[in-house]
Amino acid sequence: MIISQDSVVTLTYELSDSDGNMLEEAGTKLAYVHGGHGGIFPLVEEGLAGKKAGDELAISLEPEDAFGDYDENLIRIEPKAVFPANIEVGAQFEGLPPGEEDDKWVVYTVTNIADDQVVIDGNHPLAGERLLFKCTVDAVRLATTEELSHGHVHGEHGHHH
């Protein structure tokens, strides 16, 4: 079976940055529903269309094709007093960037705590990075009605309820 709209694709992949540093080691598994359901980067999905089990793909992803450009406006410095007393670097929470609407929530990460201030960053850790995605197609099958209604894979390497 070839990869087409509404098929479930199982991959073995690796992901590295532009310096060759591994971000996801070779052998990492992923299953997604093909055809714009949001389970994989759109450019990777485009490159996989028409492939079958055993085929390989290596594709370079510019920031806009992966986690977006780094946005300095998503860095904020807030008073430590507005956070819980046990706040620490690496803590994450959802919030709205200044001036954004209710549907523009981002995940902020605490990147620094100094004196009475906390630095938070709403950028994805890989924002602004050029990435190399390499994969082998392990299997292709038709998505079930339930998977299509949910927009994601159920079972091994997919979503479990």
Secondary structure, 3 states (H helix, E strand, C coil): CECCCCEEEEEEEEEEECCCCEEEEEEEEEEEECCCCCCCCHHHHHHHCCCECCCEEEEEECHHHCCCCCCHHHEEEEEHHHCCCCCCCCCEEEECCCCCCCCCCEEEEEEEEECCEEEEECCCCCCCCCEEEEEEEEEEEECCHHHHHHCCCECCCCECC
